[in-house]
Every structure is written in structure tokens, then in C-alpha cells.
Amino acid sequence: MELTGARWRTASRSSNNGGACVEVADNLPGRVLVRDSKARDTGTLAFAPTAWRAFVAATPRPPAA
């Protein structure tokens, strides 16, 4: 998978639990990339933007700190 140009950020729904975060790159046309911030070299998932939006909409927000 070509990752050149991906701009990674911590996902807005990652909780503050000691660094266990998901990173998202949503700046590439036609796909949203997701990876584990602690194990960046172990793999990247790719989603169609519509599938990613549906996933985020169905994911509960973490409790407030």
C-alpha cells in the first residue's frame, strides 16, 4: 500500500490511556488509513471514506477524564 503523503494524526476518539492510541490519515483521495501508534510498522488498515464515517458514527465516545 502506498503511504507516501499520508499525514497522520491521533484519532479524535482515542482515549488518554497511556499511549494506546490509533492514528488516522484521511488526507489521501478515496481512502482513510488507520494504524496503531505504538506499533506503526506492524500494519495499516485502509477504509473507504464512507465506511470510515459509518464506523466513527457507531463508535461510542470515551468517558470524559
C-alpha distance (Angstrom), angle and dihedral (degrees) to the residues before:
residue distance angle dihedral
M1 . . .
E2 3.80 . .
L3 3.81 109.9 .
T4 3.79 98.7 170.2
G5 3.77 109.8 131.7
A6 3.81 95.6 17.9
R7 3.81 110.7 145.5
W8 3.80 106.9 -153.6
R9 3.80 125.0 -153.4
T10 3.79 134.0 168.9
A11 3.78 109.0 -93.4
S12 3.79 112.5 -104.9
R13 3.81 91.3 -127.4
S14 3.81 95.7 51.7
S15 3.77 108.1 114.6
N16 3.77 126.8 -132.8
N17 3.80 95.8 -104.8
G18 3.77 106.2 138.6
G19 3.77 99.9 -66.1
A20 3.80 100.3 -48.4
C21 3.78 94.1 138.1
V22 3.74 140.5 147.8
E23 3.80 119.7 -133.7
V24 3.78 121.9 -148.6
A25 3.79 132.2 -163.3
D26 3.79 111.2 -166.5
N27 3.79 100.2 161.3
L28 3.82 98.3 91.4
P29 3.80 119.2 93.1
G30 3.79 115.9 -100.4
R31 3.80 99.2 0.2
V32 3.76 145.2 66.7
L33 3.81 116.9 -148.7
V34 3.81 123.9 -150.4
R35 3.81 130.5 -171.8
D36 3.80 141.5 163.6
S37 3.81 110.4 -97.9
K38 3.82 91.4 -145.5
A39 3.81 95.7 49.4
R40 3.79 105.9 30.7
D41 3.80 94.2 159.4
T42 3.80 96.1 53.9
G43 3.78 96.8 78.7
T44 3.77 148.0 -56.0
L45 3.78 127.4 -127.2
A46 3.81 120.4 -144.5
F47 3.80 123.9 -153.7
A48 3.78 133.8 -177.9
P49 3.82 107.7 -111.6
T50 3.82 92.1 -114.2
A51 3.81 91.5 52.2
W52 3.81 90.9 48.5
R53 3.82 92.3 50.4
A54 3.81 90.2 50.2
F55 3.81 91.0 49.7
V56 3.82 93.0 49.3
A57 3.81 91.8 46.9
A58 3.83 90.4 53.4
T59 3.83 95.1 45.8
P60 3.81 115.5 96.7
R61 3.78 116.8 -127.5
P62 3.81 115.7 -110.8
P63 3.81 116.0 -107.4
A64 3.79 116.5 -88.3
A65 3.80 114.4 -96.2
